[in-house]
Amino acid sequence: MEHDFFKYASQIIARDNEAGRCDAAHNREMSLRCLAAFLGKEQLPFSELTPELMVQFEAWLLTNGRKASTSRLYLNQINAIYNYAVKENLVPKIKLLKGVKTTIPAKQDRELLTDTELRRMRYADLSDSRPMSFARDMFFFSIYGRGISFTDLANIKKTDIQGFLLTYTSQAISQPRITVQWDSAMQEIADRYPSDTEYLFPFITSDNKVKASRDVRRVRENVVNAFKQIAVRCNLSVVPSMYMVKDIYQRLIERVSVSKII
């Protein structure tokens, strides 16, 4: 009996979750949902998973509003699952993504907030909105911490702070322990959001890795929505994003202590 791609993919996702690779599992779940929506069914014999089908799926993704980067992510996840099956000798090796665009274009300069806009955002009265206040604080905490990523921010533990140093392990693959200076601006933000768990901020509420990953995604979505509101409230030329914080830090640190600028 021929193996079904969706059933096999579910097994791979379960392995990812058990191993703590929750972000990978989530990306693969989203890829499968889109593939099922494209096919109109949740059964797909491996023999019907062909390069031609992937070309059609790519076109469907782009036509239905997915960005090129999202399309590449989903296609690469499906290809990765297929390659697992190849390694287990369940299917023959083929170039599943032949004919689709899977390369990442050269990085373009990201549009950043100006120093004036950063100050406007930093000192705006957002006391009427806890979501906006929280999003702003996480944004500036990340800048003060030399561009800490959102996922790393969520996973910082109280024990990572020793004296005037914050030392944490990045959640990115193969990233070493990272040490940054812990200053008063970071402490002020941390004091506003006390956590009852081992983590510095109240992002994660469960010891279960899958649920913890969902906690982080939920908070991330709320922060992204709050950033859009902040952009309107503060009349910013670009919507703030956690992806721009490292570039902002690098621009500012060339001149003076970041927390003294903003």
KAHUWO-V885998 format. One record per backbone hydrogen bond with DSSP energy under -1.0 kcal/mol. NH is the residue of the N-H (numbers start at 1). CO is the residue of the C=O. Records with the same first field share a line. If there is no record, write none. Layout:
NH = CO / CO
This chain:
5 = 44
8 = 4
9 = 5
10 = 6
11 = 7
12 = 8
13 = 9
14 = 10
15 = 11
16 = 12
17 = 13
18 = 14
19 = 15
20 = 17
21 = 16
22 = 20
25 = 21
26 = 22
27 = 23
28 = 24
29 = 25
30 = 26
31 = 27
32 = 28
33 = 29
34 = 30
35 = 31
36 = 32
37 = 33
38 = 34
39 = 35
40 = 36
41 = 36
46 = 3
48 = 45
49 = 46
50 = 48
54 = 50
55 = 51
56 = 52
57 = 53
58 = 54
59 = 55
60 = 56
61 = 57
62 = 58
63 = 59
64 = 60
65 = 62
66 = 61
71 = 67
72 = 68
73 = 69
74 = 70
75 = 71
76 = 72
77 = 73
78 = 74
79 = 75
80 = 76
81 = 77
82 = 78
83 = 79
84 = 80
85 = 81
86 = 82
87 = 83
88 = 84
89 = 86
90 = 85
96 = 94
98 = 95
100 = 97
118 = 114
119 = 115
120 = 116
121 = 117
122 = 118
123 = 119
126 = 124
129 = 126
133 = 129
134 = 130
135 = 131
136 = 132
137 = 133
138 = 134
139 = 135
140 = 136
141 = 137
142 = 138
143 = 139
144 = 140
145 = 141
146 = 143
147 = 142
148 = 142
153 = 149
154 = 150
155 = 151
158 = 198
160 = 157
161 = 158
162 = 165
165 = 162
166 = 180
167 = 160
168 = 178
170 = 176
175 = 172
178 = 168
180 = 166
182 = 164
187 = 183
188 = 184
189 = 185
190 = 186
191 = 187
193 = 190
200 = 156
203 = 201
212 = 208
213 = 209
214 = 210
215 = 211
216 = 212
217 = 213
218 = 214
219 = 215
220 = 216
221 = 217
222 = 218
223 = 219
224 = 220
225 = 221
226 = 222
227 = 223
228 = 224
229 = 225
230 = 226
231 = 227
232 = 228
233 = 229
234 = 230
236 = 231
244 = 241
248 = 244
249 = 245
250 = 246
251 = 247
252 = 248
253 = 249
255 = 252
256 = 252
260 = 257
261 = 258
262 = 258
